[in-house]
Amino acid sequence: MTLNWPNLLTMLRLVLIPVFVVVFFLPYFWAPPASAVIFALAGITDWLDGYLARKLRQSSRFGAFLDPVADKLMVVVALVLILQADPRLAVAIPVMIIIGREITISALREWMAELGARKRVAVTWLGKFKTAAQMLAIVLLLYRYPIKTVPVYDIGILLLLLAAALTLWSMCLYLLAAWPELNREP
């Protein structure tokens, strides 16, 4: 295992997960904004560790493995907590779509890598846009409180629905790109 700044930031994201969960369940008025800040901090460290790995040429196999694991764990934990706090269909369906897509595409990427065709399912601009909408939605849903007359939570719900739609679209594109390999006889 290589200990460098990018990997330390990735490990920080993993350490933040239990802190995030505890803060989410605290019975204080400041808990929702604090959990939103912790989640946003995790998102910033995700961007920063990738930037530093490229800028400082500190990419490693350990980091390449751990980074997406840390990202997906934080997002899934946040989505499950949000759904637990608001178990409506408008939250449940996008959460199921997003988590289901993450599992499907992770498995697809692993399988395509084994075939030496991982580049066919590389991250696209649509995936990046989906991630941005998803991360902003989660921050707003965690924050919960209106800011003056701005209905933060309702905007978060709309962004979550947008993220779910983009999630389905990007999953279809990845599956179409992988279809020749999926359809090939062994």
Secondary structure, DSSP 4 states (H G I P E B T S, - for coil): ----HHHHHHHHHHHHHHHHHHHHH--STTHHHHHHHHHHHHHHHHHHHHHHHHHTT---HHHHHHHHHHHHHHHHHHHHHHHHH---HHHHHHHHHHHHHHHHHHHHHHHHHHTT-GGGG---HHHHHHHHHHHHHHHHHHH-S-BTTB-HHHHHHHHHHHHHHHHHHHHHHHHHHHHHHHHS--
